Amino acid sequence: MEQEFKDMYEDFEPNRDTYFFKVGNGGLISFHGRNYNIRKSLSEDQLKLLIRDSMFLRISSNCYVNMDKISSVEKDHIRFLDHTTGSKIVSVPLWKKQTLQERLTQRKQTVVH
């Protein structure tokens, strides 16, 4: 079991594995995924690259969601659904919800074409 966690931690790729992440002090990032929460320190350059990635959208001062992992956008939250482990949710401010829905629509249109 410990080896599985170690492998997941070492093989972890935020773009592929993360539902959302939160930026803390000193470059400490909390990544939230299907069945884990991982805290990692990133350099300033690594953090900038992650934040600039078009896959992630900032929904609050320190929270970024992976738009490819969103199952639904509901009244005041985003749901990430996994049929094995259930769902995770994160709050989304109503003023940010419109931007999120527009970006999701754009991503879907890009994938179709």
C-alpha atoms as one frame of an Amber mdcrd trajectory, in Angstrom:
protein
   0.000   0.000   0.000   2.796   2.425   0.903   4.541   1.646  -2.395   1.321
   2.431  -4.337   1.085   5.839  -2.659   4.763   6.523  -3.298   4.382   5.621
  -6.994   1.271   7.815  -7.329   3.056  10.717  -5.661   6.166  10.378  -7.824
   4.233   9.741 -11.072   1.739  12.508 -10.333   0.956  14.828 -13.264  -1.293
  17.763 -12.342  -2.749  18.184 -15.847  -3.730  14.535 -16.094  -4.645  13.724
 -12.508  -5.954  16.847 -10.754  -9.594  17.934 -10.408  -8.573  21.217  -8.812
  -5.713  22.735  -6.862  -5.292  25.446  -4.279  -2.261  27.682  -3.952  -0.908
  28.149  -0.453   1.916  30.155   1.013   5.502  29.620  -0.086   4.680  27.689
  -3.251   2.870  24.890  -1.400   0.089  23.581  -3.641  -2.749  21.278  -2.564
  -3.813  19.080  -5.459  -7.206  17.368  -5.197  -8.013  14.388  -7.375 -10.109
  11.268  -7.611  -9.108   9.664  -4.324  -6.302  11.801  -2.982  -5.112  15.183
  -1.795  -1.420  15.787  -2.440   0.597  18.727  -1.190   3.684  19.628  -3.164
   6.059  22.534  -3.202   6.589  24.053  -6.616   9.113  26.600  -7.741   7.802
  29.981  -8.824   8.393  29.054 -12.488   6.578  25.708 -12.122   3.632  27.434
 -10.483   3.465  30.068 -13.246   3.415  27.351 -15.908   0.635  25.503 -14.105
  -1.494  28.615 -13.621  -1.050  29.672 -17.254  -2.109  26.270 -18.559  -5.375
  26.757 -20.480  -6.713  23.560 -18.917  -7.029  25.329 -15.551  -9.347  28.204
 -14.736  -9.039  30.383 -11.663 -12.341  30.433  -9.793 -11.222  32.157  -6.592
  -8.155  33.916  -5.255  -6.298  30.644  -4.698  -8.320  27.888  -6.428  -7.964
  26.614  -9.996 -10.152  23.934 -11.580  -9.243  21.456 -14.312 -11.898  22.106
 -16.930 -11.414  18.695 -18.531 -12.409  16.963 -15.292 -15.649  18.861 -14.582
 -18.778  16.702 -14.638 -21.278  19.493 -14.055 -21.625  23.114 -13.097 -24.480
  23.569 -10.694 -25.988  26.522  -8.858 -23.001  27.457  -6.715 -20.552  24.613
  -7.164 -18.652  22.458  -9.614 -18.921  18.691  -9.439 -16.185  16.254 -10.371
 -17.725  12.809 -10.672 -15.952   9.511 -10.407 -18.103   6.409 -10.606 -15.788
   4.480  -8.272 -15.162   6.960  -5.473 -18.178   9.259  -5.772 -17.948  12.961
  -6.387 -15.978  15.920  -5.165 -17.310  19.439  -5.261 -15.801  22.887  -5.057
 -17.683  26.151  -4.608 -17.792  28.575  -7.495 -18.819  32.214  -7.036 -21.850
  33.109  -9.127 -19.939  35.925 -10.847 -17.325  33.397 -12.008 -19.855  30.786
 -13.128 -20.609  32.585 -16.431 -16.921  32.742 -17.366 -16.526  29.075 -16.517
 -19.485  28.032 -18.663 -18.200  30.099 -21.612 -14.743  28.520 -21.364 -16.252
  25.019 -21.125 -18.307  25.680 -24.262 -15.207  26.924 -26.103 -13.236  23.825
 -25.068 -16.012  21.500 -26.255 -16.199  23.294 -29.617 -12.421  23.042 -30.022
 -12.520  19.286 -29.324 -15.334  18.730 -31.851 -13.516  20.541 -34.668
